[in-house]
Structures are given as C-alpha cells and as structure tokens.
Amino acid sequence: MPSGEMTFEQVLASIGTARFLSEYWTKKPLYLKGEKGRFEHVFSWTDLNRILTWHPPPQPQLRLFQEGVMVDLRRYIDGPVGNLRLNPGGLMALLAQGATMIMDGVQDVAPSILDLTSSFEDVLSCTCAANLYAGWRTQKGFNVHWDAHEVFALQLSGRKRWQVFAPTRIDPLTDDIETAQPPKAPPIWEGILSDGDVLYLPRGYWHVAYPLDEPSLHMTWSAHTFTGVEFLQWWIRTLRRHPEARTSLTRLQDPQARKAYAAK
C-alpha cells in the first residue's frame, strides 16, 4: 500500500489490532475516541462533491432516507430508464429538509476508500464494503435496526448521536427462521461520535444514529464473515459427489435402517 494512506491498523491504533481481534471482534461493541481531522485525507465533503459532479453512482447505489422511509427517487433523479441522472437541486433541497443521503459501495468510486477497504479485508479475512452517510438536520435516516454483518463506523466530519442496544437474538441471519424482536431494554451505550471517532458493532446489535443539526459525514465498513450455516451449505454441495448422499431414501421408518444409513 502506498505510503500516507490509512490502514486498518491505523484506524484502531489506540487499542491495537491484536487486542481488538482477541477481545472485541464478533464479540462486543467498541467505541474509540480519535483526534479531530485524522480521517480528512481518507474522504471529505470535497471528495463527495467531486463524485456527485463527475461520477454520480447509478441507482440504487445512491439513496435518500428520512425517518426510516426511502425518499421517492423521482424527487432527485431525472431522465428516462437507462439514462438516469442526478438532480443536484432536488438532492440539496431534500438534504436541507432533513433527509440522509446514503451511497453504497464507495470503494468503487474513491481510490482512498478502496485502499482502506483492502486493508480491512487483509486483516479480517473477509469481504468488506464501504457505505457513506451524509446529512445535516436532526431526522434519522434509518430506524432502530440490526445488521447481518460486522459494522465499523468512522466519523469523517461533524458529529452524530448513536444509541446501541443489546442483541435480542444471538448472531441473527438475514434469512433466519426466527425474527429478532425489537429491543425493549434501554441502550447499552449512548454517545456522540465526533470527527475522528470510531464505533464497532458486531452482528445483531441494534442501533440508531441521529444527526445533530449540523453537517455530518460518516462512513461504515460492513465486514461479511462466514457462518456455520454457510459452511454446512458448502458441505452439502460437496457431498453431492458421493452416491451415498444422492441415493433415494427408502424404508427409513425402521429405526435400524435409519441407524445403518447414518453410519454409512
């Protein structure tokens, strides 16, 4: 990685990578106070304006949300299907009214973010993606929710108030057989993420973030770890090469036949 570019180790320098991986990774949340301006060269409002001007991302990579509801695309996107273009005036008006802009996959349009994402992946040994959140009023973008992946939130500019709640289902999955119920207990952590701060949330921790009536820019890295379910799915696909796994199951109402089949 070229010198001067931020790495995963530098993001967590105050605690150290080894301690983070042993004490916090996939286990419990972590808040780290950071020096103001330390992420300025990673991504800034200037970088965002440049992308929106010269390389506006396709839909649905860029979306607006307000109080948990996605804003109608026609209010800030012009043109026919296949030739959509960003309406800057509509976008700015909606942001001024309290909407939050979300840009997914920022590593695809910002080299500095791609480099940092690669560093995340090298350390964590999993696929990562970067999403950007911009807003400057007081309305939240999303309601209280949990994510089906690990989350690293870096406050790039301004401030945002976060509430974090304990999981109501351990290690929930996107396509789970049971639904994680919304939290009823008070937050286990509540605080202000300021410029330079970092917040890590393991999968399943409920959370919500509120702007503080000032320009706020933060980015999250989603880290998609492999689960036991995915291992078993791979294992089942692999077992298809064996005739014992492909054979028709007959006469298994007999306990002895079931026992013999399982042993075989």
Residue pairs with C-beta under 8 A, 6 or more apart in sequence:
1 7
1 115
1 118
1 119
2 115
4 41
5 112
5 115
5 116
6 39
6 41
6 42
6 112
6 115
6 116
6 119
7 116
7 119
8 17
8 116
8 119
8 120
8 122
8 123
8 124
9 17
9 119
9 123
11 116
11 152
11 154
11 198
12 20
12 32
12 198
14 32
14 33
14 34
15 30
15 32
17 123
20 30
20 200
21 123
24 30
24 200
24 202
25 124
25 150
25 202
26 150
26 202
26 203
26 225
27 202
28 202
29 164
29 188
29 189
29 199
29 200
29 201
29 202
29 205
30 198
30 199
30 200
31 189
31 191
31 193
31 197
31 198
31 199
31 200
32 197
32 198
32 199
32 200
33 194
33 196
33 197
34 155
34 195
34 196
34 197
34 198
35 196
36 194
36 195
36 196
37 195
37 196
38 196
39 154
39 155
39 156
39 195
39 196
40 156
40 157
41 112
42 112
42 113
42 116
42 154
42 156
42 219
43 106
43 110
43 112
43 113
43 132
43 156
43 217
43 219
44 156
44 157
44 217
45 157
45 215
45 217
47 110
47 112
48 103
48 132
48 134
48 217
51 57
51 103
51 109
51 110
52 86
52 88
52 91
55 109
56 62
56 85
56 86
57 103
57 104
57 105
57 108
57 109
58 84
59 73
59 77
59 84
60 104
61 103
61 104
61 105
62 86
62 101
62 102
62 103
62 104
63 70
63 71
63 73
63 101
63 102
63 104
64 70
64 71
64 75
64 76
64 91
64 94
64 95
64 99
64 100
64 101
64 102
65 71
65 99
65 100
65 102
65 141
65 142
66 94
66 97
66 98
66 99
66 100
66 139
66 141
67 139
67 140
67 143
68 140
68 141
68 142
68 143
71 94
71 99
75 90
75 94
76 86
76 87
76 90
76 91
76 94
77 84
77 85
77 86
77 87
77 90
78 84
78 85
78 86
78 87
78 90
79 85
91 101
95 101
95 134
95 135
95 136
95 137
96 136
96 137
97 137
98 135
98 137
98 138
98 139
99 135
99 139
99 141
100 133
100 134
100 135
100 139
100 140
100 141
100 142
100 211
101 132
101 133
101 134
101 135
102 131
102 132
102 133
102 141
103 131
103 132
103 134
104 129
104 131
105 129
105 130
105 131
106 113
106 130
106 131
106 132
106 219
107 113
107 114
107 117
107 129
107 130
108 114
113 130
113 219
116 130
116 221
117 128
117 129
117 130
117 221
120 128
120 152
120 221
120 223
121 127
121 128
124 150
124 223
124 225
126 223
126 224
126 225
126 226
127 223
127 224
128 221
128 222
128 223
128 224
129 221
129 222
129 224
130 219
130 220
130 221
130 222
131 219
131 220
131 222
132 217
132 218
132 219
133 141
133 209
133 216
133 217
133 218
133 219
133 220
134 215
134 216
134 217
135 141
135 211
135 215
135 216
136 158
136 211
136 213
136 214
136 215
136 216
137 211
137 213
138 210
138 211
138 212
138 213
139 211
140 208
140 209
140 210
140 211
141 209
142 208
142 209
143 208
144 163
144 165
144 182
144 183
144 206
144 207
144 208
145 206
145 207
145 208
146 167
146 172
146 180
146 203
146 204
146 205
146 206
146 207
147 201
147 203
147 222
148 172
148 173
148 174
148 203
149 203
149 222
149 223
149 224
149 225
150 200
150 201
150 202
150 203
150 222
150 223
150 224
150 225
151 199
151 200
151 201
151 207
151 220
151 221
151 222
151 223
152 198
152 199
152 200
152 220
152 221
152 223
153 162
153 193
153 198
153 199
153 200
153 201
153 209
153 218
153 219
153 220
154 197
154 198
154 218
154 219
154 220
154 221
155 193
155 194
155 195
155 196
155 197
155 198
155 216
155 217
155 218
156 195
156 217
156 218
156 219
157 195
157 215
157 216
157 217
157 218
158 195
158 211
158 212
158 214
158 215
158 216
158 217
159 192
159 193
159 194
159 195
159 212
159 214
159 216
160 192
160 193
160 209
160 210
160 211
160 212
160 216
160 218
161 190
161 191
161 192
161 193
161 209
161 210
161 212
162 189
162 190
162 191
162 192
162 193
162 199
162 207
162 208
162 209
162 210
163 187
163 189
163 190
163 207
163 208
163 209
164 187
164 188
164 189
164 190
164 199
164 201
164 205
164 206
164 207
165 183
165 185
165 186
165 187
165 188
165 205
165 206
165 207
166 183
166 185
166 188
166 205
166 206
167 180
167 204
167 205
167 206
168 180
168 181
168 182
168 183
168 206
169 176
169 178
169 179
169 180
169 181
169 204
170 204
171 203
171 204
171 227
172 180
172 203
172 204
173 227
173 229
180 204
182 206
183 206
192 212
193 199
193 209
193 218
201 207
203 225
209 218
239 245
240 246
244 264
249 261
251 257
252 258
252 261
